[in-house]
Amino acid sequence: RHCQEGHALIRTLDPEARFYFVHSYFMEPAAADDVLLGAHYGIDFAAAVAHQNMVGVQFHPEKSHRFGKQLLSAFAGES
């Protein structure tokens, strides 16, 4: 689920993108507006956050096949 639609990192990301998680914990950002991507696995949670020039993810983009490659390419400014 895309939460910050206009963010450069996810602007071209497939709305059905799936990412690889290897743990069962999650974080709760202090501000709901900082949620970049949301996910659902039993509950809704923040899968990625962005605030000013900082971005953090809860998943492994390097293990997330084409969706992870797309996200990493956007991060490197290649999109």
N, C-alpha and C positions, 0 to 999 in steps of 0.2 A: 504494500500500500504506500503510495507516494503521498507525503504530507506537506512538503515544501515544493510544490509543483515547479516553480521557476528556477530552482537551484541548478546551477551549471552541472553539478555532478550527476544529476539524475534526469536532466532535461530530455535526453534521448533514450532513457532506460525503458525497456519494455514494461508495461504496467503489470504483467504477469511474471516478472522476474522472480527467480527462486535462488536462495543463497544457502550455503552449507553452514550449519551450526553444529558444534561438537560438545556443547555444555547445556546445562539446564538452568543457569542463572541469568538474570537480566538486570539492567539498571533502570532507574527512574530519573530522567532529567529534571532539574529544578524548574525549568520552564517548558511547558507543553509546546510552545512555538519552536523549540530547538529540535523537535523530532523531524528528522529528514525522511526516514523510512520506518513504517510500522509493520509489524508481523503479528500473526496469531498462531499460538500453539497452546491450546487450553485456555489461554488468556491473551488479550491484546498487550503488546509491549513494544518499546522502541528498539528497532533493529539497527538504526543509524541516527546519529545526531549531528547537527551543524549549528555553530554559533560563531558569528563574525567570520574569521579566517580559519576556524578549527573544525575538523570533521572527525568523527569516531564511529566505528562499526562494531557490532556484537558478533559478526559472522566472519568466516574466512573467505574473502573474495578470491584468493589464489586457488581455492578448491571448489569454486562455484561455477565452473565451466564457462560458457559464453557470457553469462550474465556478470560474473566476476571479472572477466576480461574486459567487458564493456565498461564496467565501473572503474577499473584501474586505468584504462585508456583515457577516460574522462578526467580522472584525477591528474594524469600526466599532461593533460591539455591536448590530447590527440583526437578529440571528437569533433 
